[in-house]
């Protein structure tokens, strides 16, 4: 943008020159002119005075001349010498002016070249003539060539600077370059935003005031002293805006081209926070799945060993009970695997099959699959039909109702409401109960996989621990959201928002 503005300004100035407008007055080298003229006057004056003295002595030495003739001769000599002095001064002024005017033009051109490096003018009509004194013509030709080269290099450097600034501004990585004095040389907006230095004067800061991590400061010191690239392995943990962020920092030296002297170092801060979170989620997921699978597998193995021992000893009375327990654990494993497969399909971007969903039919179908004889379930259908993936909506309602049935004491109420939100053009499913409620400290993690509020009670009531995570991902795939409103001892309310197309 700066380059375009500069070029447009210079084009306007060039048009003004072509129309005869004057950008700045001509430069006249007064000091050189005075020095040259003063030397000429002093030299001419000294010579003429010496000549005058010699002539007067010669006239006075002529004895054949009368006093009147000698007086007249002195007056003639004085007038001749004075006229010669005036003539020599005039010639000196003309020569001095002729000598220094080309220098003034060169000074003016040099100043204009320094002030307006993008200026592109036609020098052919401003070249000095071949009859200028000395090498002024060659000097101006050389200066014109230097100006053209400087203009091209300035344009190229300005373009490269603009491109580099644009690239740095568009980068997601934070960049910080420092000098050997440990002061910032440049940094991009991403670094200023992350480290909170956008409102501070860069010249007044030191690297230790922007980054307080010893590992990064040590890497900068090593790079500046040894002139070798270095990297902070394992990332850098920073606390920015209350969130813990992790960076992998790569630092490289900045060296002068002609002598390879290190004059600074530049670091690229690669944000690996998402990778860290994904790695932590992967570790937690593997650990949770292993824990969930180990419990029923251990139970199945134990009961099967017991059944085998009873069969070997011909004690068949309790075998049927043991096999039923083993079968229940197999069913639990099947539910867990099915939920994991559903969750994997949703996360991998499984395409939704949207159709017209009848709220009454879907709710009655889900209620027929849930044993809820000990609870009072009340339905409200303010919406008859809406557009969504019926299979996924059924999973959402079934998981929410199953959670309510498991955790709400017998005899309590459960409400299922289908509502229309005209302002947001969406259909809302609300599942509410008057059970024990959910403490606020669990709200942020309740939709994580295998997260349980009470591990011991969760084992007793069953469930795979993936139901609410499935609900959240299904709602996100629909472009909606799931909202939890709950306080301890005041029941829980889940609101699922299904956006509708216009």
Number of C-alpha atoms within 10 A of each C-alpha: 8 10 16 11 9 15 18 13 14 18 15 10 18 17 12 13 13 11 9 8 11 11 11 8 7 13 16 17 16 13 10 15 19 14 11 18 21 15 13 18 18 12 11 18 19 12 14 18 15 11 14 18 13 12 16 17 12 10 18 16 11 10 9 9 13 11 11 9 12 18 15 12 17 18 13 12 18 17 12 14 18 16 12 15 18 15 12 16 19 14 14 19 19 12 15 18 19 14 18 20 17 21 18 16 18 18 16 17 18 15 13 15 20 14 10 15 20 24 19 17 16 10 13 9 8 10 13 17 10 11 9 13 13 10 11 19 17 14 15 20 16 12 16 20 13 13 21 19 12 16 19 15 14 15 17 13 12 16 16 12 13 15 12 12 14 12 12 17 17 12 12 15 18 23 23 19 22 22 19 16 12 18 18 21 16 12 22 21 19 20 20 17 13 15 16 13 16 15 8 10 8 15 9 9 14 15 19 13 10 14 13 11 12 10 16 23 15 12 20 29 15 17 23 26 13 10 20 14 18 17 18 17 11 11 21 20 14 17 11 13 10 7 8 11 18 22 21 19 23 20 24 20 25 22 15 11 8 6 7 10 12 19 15 24 26 23 25 19 22 17 18 17 17 11 11 15 12 12 12 12 14 12 11 14 15 12 13 16 17 11 12 18 16 13 13 19 15 13 15 20 12 13 19 17 13 16 20 14 14 15 13 10 9 9 12 13 10 11 18 11 12 18 16 12 17 21 13 14 19 16 13 18 19 13 14 20 15 13 18 18 12 18 20 13 12 18 14 9 9 12 10 15 11 14 13 12 18 14 22 15 12 16 19 11 13 16 16 9 10 13 11 18 10 12 16 13 18 12 14 13 15 13 17 14 16 20 17 19 17 19 14 21 22 17 17 21 21 21 21 20 22 19 16 25 24 17 15 20 14 14 12 15 19 23 17 21 19 21 18 19 13 8 6 10 14 19 23 22 22 21 22 24 24 18 20 16 18 20 14 11 9 12 15 9 13 17 21 17 21 23 17 18 15 8 10 9 12 15 14 9 11 11 17 23 22 20 24 21 19 25 23 18 19 25 19 16 16 18 12 18 18 20 13 18 15 20 15 12 12 15 19 22 23 18 18 25 24 24 20 15 8 5
